[in-house]
Amino acid sequence: MKLKAIILAAGEGTRMKSKLPKVLHKVCGQTMLQHVIDAAKKSGIEECIVVIGHEAEKIKRSLSSEIKTVFQEKQLGTGHAVMMAYDSIKEDTILVLCGDGPLITEETLKDMLDYHKKGDFKATVLTADLPDPEGYGRIIRDTEGRLQKIVEEKDATEEERSIREINSGIYCFDGGTLKDALPKLRNNNSQGEYYLTDILPVIRDMGFGTGVYKTRDYEEIMAVNSREQLAEVEAIMRKRIAKKHMKDGVTIINPEHTYIEKTVTIGVDTTIYAGAILTGDTAIGEDCIIGQNSRIENSVIGNGVEVQSSTIISSSVGDSTTIGPYAYLRPNSNVGKHVKIGGFVEVKNSKIDDYSRASHLSYIGDADVGRNVNIGCGVVFVNYDGKDKNRSIIEDNVFVGSNVNLVAPVVIGKDGYIACGSTITSGVPSGALAIARARQENKEGWVDKKGLSRE
């Protein structure tokens, strides 16, 4: 028997007031829909079927190739949405999930599936007690505490609206029973829609047991229907991610003012300061210091690295290297071990080998910089001739003085010295000193002759 998930993602989400489909809005860098898919897969689901409708093509493009989609042309309720996947429902266990509920965890789904199996239920609904249940369908139980029905808020009486236990919109079904029950759904309600909630009394009337699994963490079932709710869910997810890293041995100085996406990994004894933004497939090693307001995206940071108020994008930094403050590593910058990239240094599409240093105010673009190279203040790698980008090669132990322009393509040989203020347009042999600047000439009395004296 296979475990399958049907994920409802066809709604327009009008309260979001967005050109983007609701389920494609991101929480901690990942779409809400993808969060749900990930949780389903980690809970043991073998096949995911996403029901799409509004902006269907945009949603399909966001999904990986192994995710199956079915189309709901008219959004006529959650029951109708599940009907769209009718042909995919076999003698399996079917988990129905909401594409706008990104906080659901694999642990809760596993527990729910286990409860469903052990209770030999044909249908199980996930519920929670909410402090403010407004907007949710209410769970109505009989005198023995068993599920009697689920009432949507717009169809509920005042007494029913006072109930705090709500329907999460997440269900577990026996596939064969679900397939038999779906044609019996009716739309006898104020909206004229086919509610999936109505499938539970249908299954009960067929003589089968229905279960209720209540989660203790009501935040997990929070749905997003507005930008305000999106911000609330984002805050919860950020807190959850930060808590996990802290449990794993990471110090986060101010979790509420730190942004870390779910895909980021961080080693033990690393300290993250307030304002840090860590995104994408970023891996940070052990014993690092990530200073305030630093941004690291899709990058690999070694052990013992210190990054102060700097930006690193799609790059790598070796062990015991210091970056910043206010440095900028643009894509494809590969910095070695024990390197210093200082204040206001920009690196782009370059490799910098171990023990080299660019302490301040330099631009290193399209370059291969060797080991133990000094790049002085104000050095510019002139890599663009107006048509093409060209590379510079700086071999080991080179000293580049301040305010030097290296006009690519150029090769500076091993142990070479470049005098400050030089503009280098051709290669420098190993061990040579290159001086490329105009000779100074002082013209005595020039100011008085020109009548430029300020007295």
C-alpha positions in Angstrom: 0.0 0.0 0.0 1.4 3.4 -1.0 1.4 6.6 0.9 0.1 9.5 -1.2 -0.6 13.2 -0.6 -3.1 15.4 -2.3 -2.2 19.0 -1.8 -4.8 21.6 -2.4 -3.3 24.7 -4.1 -5.9 25.9 -6.6 -7.3 28.9 -4.8 -6.8 32.5 -5.9 -6.1 33.9 -2.5 -7.9 37.3 -3.2 -7.0 38.7 0.3 -3.3 38.5 -0.5 -4.0 41.2 -3.2 -1.1 39.8 -5.3 -0.3 38.9 -8.9 1.4 35.9 -7.5 -0.6 32.7 -6.6 -1.0 32.6 -2.8 0.9 29.3 -2.4 3.9 30.7 -4.2 4.5 33.4 -1.6 7.6 32.6 0.3 8.2 31.9 4.0 11.9 32.0 4.9 13.0 31.8 1.3 10.8 28.9 0.2 7.3 28.8 -1.2 4.5 27.8 1.1 3.7 25.0 -1.2 7.2 23.7 -1.2 7.3 23.7 2.6 4.2 21.5 2.6 5.7 19.1 0.0 8.9 18.8 2.0 7.0 18.0 5.2 4.9 15.4 3.3 8.0 13.7 1.8 9.8 13.6 5.2 6.8 12.0 6.8 7.0 9.1 4.4 4.7 10.2 1.5 5.8 8.5 -1.7 3.8 10.5 -4.2 2.5 14.1 -4.1 -0.4 15.3 -6.2 -0.9 19.0 -6.3 -4.4 20.3 -7.2 -3.9 23.6 -9.2 -6.3 26.1 -10.7 -5.6 29.8 -10.4 -2.3 30.7 -12.3 -1.8 27.0 -12.8 1.2 27.4 -15.1 3.1 29.5 -12.6 2.6 26.8 -9.9 3.6 24.0 -12.3 6.8 25.8 -13.1 7.7 26.1 -9.5 7.5 22.3 -8.9 10.0 19.6 -9.6 9.3 17.1 -12.3 8.3 14.2 -10.0 5.4 16.2 -8.6 2.1 15.3 -10.3 -0.5 18.0 -10.9 -4.2 17.9 -11.6 -6.3 20.9 -12.8 -9.4 22.3 -11.0 -11.0 24.6 -13.5 -13.7 26.0 -11.2 -13.0 26.3 -7.5 -16.1 24.7 -6.0 -14.7 23.7 -2.6 -12.2 21.4 -1.0 -14.2 18.3 -1.7 -14.4 19.2 -5.4 -10.7 19.8 -5.4 -10.0 16.3 -4.1 -12.4 15.0 -6.8 -10.0 16.3 -9.4 -7.5 13.7 -8.2 -10.1 10.9 -8.3 -8.3 8.8 -10.9 -5.1 8.8 -8.8 -6.9 7.5 -5.7 -6.2 3.8 -5.3 -6.2 1.4 -2.5 -3.6 3.6 -0.7 -3.4 5.8 2.3 -4.2 9.3 1.2 -3.1 12.4 3.1 -4.9 15.6 2.2 -2.9 18.8 2.9 -3.3 22.5 2.4 -0.8 24.3 0.2 -1.2 27.5 2.2 -0.2 25.8 5.6 3.6 25.9 5.5 4.2 25.3 9.3 3.0 21.7 9.3 5.9 19.4 10.4 6.8 15.9 9.4 6.6 14.8 13.1 3.0 15.7 13.4 2.1 14.1 10.0 3.9 10.9 11.1 2.1 10.9 14.4 -1.2 11.4 12.6 -0.6 8.6 10.2 0.4 6.3 13.0 -2.8 7.2 14.9 -4.9 6.6 11.8 -3.3 3.2 11.3 -3.5 2.0 14.9 -7.1 3.1 15.2 -8.0 1.3 12.0 -9.9 4.4 10.9 -11.1 5.0 7.3 -10.8 8.8 7.9 -8.9 10.9 10.4 -8.9 14.7 10.7 -6.2 16.8 12.3 -7.5 19.4 14.8 -6.2 21.9 17.3 -7.6 24.2 20.0 -7.1 27.8 18.9 -7.2 30.9 21.3 -9.1 32.7 18.5 -10.9 30.2 16.2 -12.4 32.8 13.9 -12.4 31.8 10.3 -12.0 28.1 10.9 -14.5 25.2 10.7 -15.5 23.9 14.2 -15.2 20.3 15.4 -18.5 19.0 16.8 -18.2 16.0 19.0 -20.9 13.7 20.4 -21.4 13.0 24.1 -18.7 10.3 24.0 -16.2 12.7 22.5 -16.3 11.1 19.0 -16.5 13.2 15.9 -20.0 14.0 15.0 -19.5 16.6 12.2 -17.4 19.6 11.1 -19.2 22.9 10.6 -17.8 25.7 8.5 -17.9 29.0 10.3 -20.2 30.6 7.8 -22.7 27.8 8.4 -22.2 27.5 12.2 -24.7 28.6 14.9 -23.6 31.0 17.6 -23.1 28.1 20.0 -21.0 26.2 17.5 -18.8 29.3 16.9 -17.9 29.3 20.6 -16.1 26.0 20.2 -12.3 26.4 20.1 -11.4 23.1 18.5 -11.0 23.7 14.8 -10.5 21.7 11.6 -7.0 22.1 10.3 -8.0 21.1 6.7 -5.6 18.1 7.0 -7.0 14.6 6.6 -5.9 11.0 6.3 -8.1 8.6 4.4 -8.2 5.0 3.3 -8.0 5.4 -0.5 -10.7 2.9 -1.4 -13.2 4.3 1.1 -12.5 7.9 0.0 -13.1 6.9 -3.6 -16.4 5.3 -2.8 -17.5 8.3 -0.6 -16.6 11.2 -3.0 -19.5 10.7 -5.4 -21.9 11.0 -2.4 -20.8 14.5 -1.5 -23.5 17.2 -1.9 -23.3 21.0 -2.0 -26.3 21.7 0.2 -24.7 24.8 2.0 -24.8 28.6 1.8 -21.8 28.6 -0.7 -23.0 25.9 -3.0 -19.6 24.2 -2.6 -18.5 20.6 -2.0 -16.9 20.6 1.4 -14.3 17.9 2.2 -15.6 18.1 5.8 -18.8 16.6 4.7 -17.0 13.4 3.6 -16.5 12.4 7.3 -20.2 11.8 8.1 -20.6 10.1 4.7 -17.9 7.6 5.7 -19.4 7.2 9.1 -22.8 6.4 7.6 -21.0 3.8 5.4 -20.3 2.0 8.7 -16.7 3.0 9.1 -14.8 4.6 12.0 -13.5 8.2 11.8 -10.8 9.5 14.0 -9.8 12.9 15.4 -6.1 13.6 16.0 -5.5 16.8 18.0 -2.1 18.4 17.8 -0.9 20.3 20.9 0.9 22.9 18.7 -1.8 24.9 17.1 0.8 27.1 15.2 1.5 24.1 12.9 -1.9 24.3 11.3 -2.0 28.1 10.7 -3.1 28.9 7.2 -2.1 32.0 5.3 -4.9 34.1 3.7 -3.4 37.6 4.0 -0.1 39.5 4.1 -0.6 40.0 7.8 -0.9 36.2 8.3 2.1 35.7 6.0 4.2 37.9 8.3 3.0 36.0 11.4 3.9 32.6 9.8 7.3 34.0 8.7 8.0 35.0 12.3 7.1 31.6 13.6 9.2 29.8 11.0 12.2 32.1 11.7 11.9 31.3 15.4 11.6 27.6 14.8 14.8 27.6 12.6 16.8 29.7 15.1 15.7 27.4 17.9 16.9 24.3 16.0 20.4 25.9 15.4 20.7 26.9 19.0 19.9 23.4 20.1 22.7 22.2 17.8 25.3 24.4 19.4 25.0 27.7 17.6 24.9 31.0 19.4 22.4 33.5 18.0 22.7 36.8 19.8 19.2 38.1 18.9 17.0 35.5 17.2 14.2 37.9 16.5 16.5 40.1 14.4 18.2 37.3 12.5 17.0 35.8 9.3 18.1 32.2 8.5 16.5 30.1 5.8 15.7 26.4 6.4 18.3 25.3 3.8 21.2 26.9 5.8 23.6 24.7 7.8 25.8 26.1 10.6 28.6 24.4 12.6 28.9 24.3 16.4 30.3 27.2 18.4 29.6 29.7 15.6 28.1 33.0 16.7 25.5 34.8 14.6 25.0 38.5 15.4 21.8 40.6 15.0 20.8 41.6 11.5 22.6 38.6 9.8 20.8 37.3 6.7 21.7 33.7 5.8 19.9 32.3 2.7 19.9 29.5 0.1 22.3 26.6 0.1 24.7 28.3 2.6 27.0 26.2 4.7 28.8 27.8 7.6 31.5 26.0 9.5 32.4 25.8 13.2 33.8 28.5 15.4 32.8 31.3 13.0 31.7 34.8 13.8 29.0 36.2 11.5 28.9 39.9 12.4 26.0 42.3 12.5 24.1 43.0 9.2 26.1 40.5 7.2 24.4 38.8 4.3 25.5 35.3 3.0 23.7 33.7 0.1 24.4 30.3 -1.5 28.0 30.2 -0.1 30.3 27.9 1.7 32.2 29.4 4.7 35.0 27.4 6.4 35.9 27.0 10.0 37.1 29.9 12.2 36.0 32.5 9.7 35.0 36.0 10.8 32.6 38.0 8.6 32.0 41.6 9.7 29.1 43.5 8.2 29.8 42.2 4.7 28.0 40.5 1.7 29.0 37.1 0.3 27.0 35.7 -2.7 27.6 32.3 -4.4 31.2 32.1 -3.2 33.5 30.2 -0.9 35.7 31.3 2.0 38.4 29.1 3.5 39.3 28.4 7.1 40.5 31.2 9.4 39.9 34.0 6.9 38.5 37.4 7.8 36.1 39.3 5.7 35.1 43.0 6.1 33.9 45.2 7.4 31.8 46.2 4.4 33.4 43.8 2.0 31.5 42.5 -1.0 32.2 39.0 -2.4 30.2 38.7 -5.7 29.5 35.4 -7.4 32.2 32.9 -8.0 34.7 34.4 -5.6 36.8 31.7 -4.1 38.9 32.9 -1.1 41.5 30.6 0.5 42.6 30.0 4.1 44.1 32.7 6.4 43.2 35.4 3.9 42.3 39.0 4.8 39.6 40.7 2.7 39.3 44.1 4.5 37.1 47.1 4.6 35.3 48.1 1.3 37.1 45.5 -0.7 35.1 44.0 -3.6 35.9 40.6 -5.2 34.2 39.2 -8.3 34.8 36.0 -10.2 38.2 35.6 -8.7 40.4 33.1 -6.8 42.5 34.3 -3.9 45.0 31.8 -2.5 46.0 31.2 1.1 47.7 33.9 3.3 47.0 36.7 0.8 45.5 40.0 1.8 43.6 43.0 0.5 43.2 45.1 3.5 41.1 48.0 2.2 39.5 49.8 -0.6 40.3 47.6 -3.6 38.5 46.0 -6.5 39.6 42.4 -7.5 37.7 41.3 -10.6 38.3 38.3 -12.9 41.6 37.5 -11.3 43.7 34.5 -10.1 45.7 35.8 -7.1 48.4 33.5 -5.7 49.6 32.7 -2.2 51.0 35.3 0.2 50.1 38.3 -2.1 49.7 41.8 -0.8 47.2 44.0 -2.5 47.5 47.6 -1.3 44.9 50.2 -0.7 43.1 51.6 -3.8 44.2 48.8 -6.2 41.9 48.2 -9.1 41.9 45.2 -11.4 40.9 46.8 -14.7 39.1 43.8 -16.2 36.7 45.3 -18.8 37.9 46.9 -22.1 34.4 48.0 -23.1 33.6 44.8 -24.9 35.2 41.8 -23.1 36.1 40.8 -19.6 39.8 39.8 -19.3 41.7 38.1 -16.5 44.7 39.0 -14.5 47.1 36.5 -13.0 49.1 37.4 -9.9 51.6 34.7 -8.9 52.8 33.9 -5.4 54.5 36.4 -3.1 53.7 39.5 -5.2 53.5 42.9 -3.6 51.1 45.3 -5.3 51.4 48.8 -3.9 48.7 51.3 -3.2 46.7 53.0 -6.0 47.8 50.6 -8.7 45.8 49.8 -11.8 46.3 46.3 -13.3 45.0 46.4 -16.8 44.0 43.0 -17.9 45.0 40.7 -19.5 48.2 40.8 -17.5 50.5 38.4 -15.6 52.6 39.5 -12.6 55.3 36.9 -12.0 56.3 35.3 -8.7 58.0 37.6 -6.1 57.2 40.7 -8.3 56.8 44.2 -6.9 54.5 46.9 -8.3 55.3 50.4 -7.2 52.5 52.5 -5.8 50.6 54.6 -8.3 51.5 52.5 -11.3 49.3 51.6 -14.2 50.4 48.2 -15.4 49.5 47.3 -19.0 52.0 44.5 -19.7 53.4 41.5 -17.9 56.0 41.8 -15.0 58.8 39.1 -14.8 59.3 37.2 -11.7 61.3 39.1 -9.1 61.1 42.4 -11.0 60.0 45.8 -9.8 57.6 47.5 -12.1 57.2 51.3 -12.0 54.7 52.8 -14.4 54.0 56.4 -13.5 55.0 59.9 -14.7 58.1 61.4 -13.2 57.4 64.2 -10.7 58.3 67.7 -11.8 58.0 70.8 -9.6 57.6 74.2 -11.3 58.9 76.9 -8.8 56.8 80.1 -8.7 54.1 78.8 -11.0 51.2 79.9 -8.7 52.4 83.5 -8.5 53.0 83.7 -12.2 49.4 82.5 -12.9 48.0 84.9 -10.3 46.4 82.1 -8.4 47.6 83.0 -5.0 44.8 82.9 -2.3 46.2 85.8 -0.3 
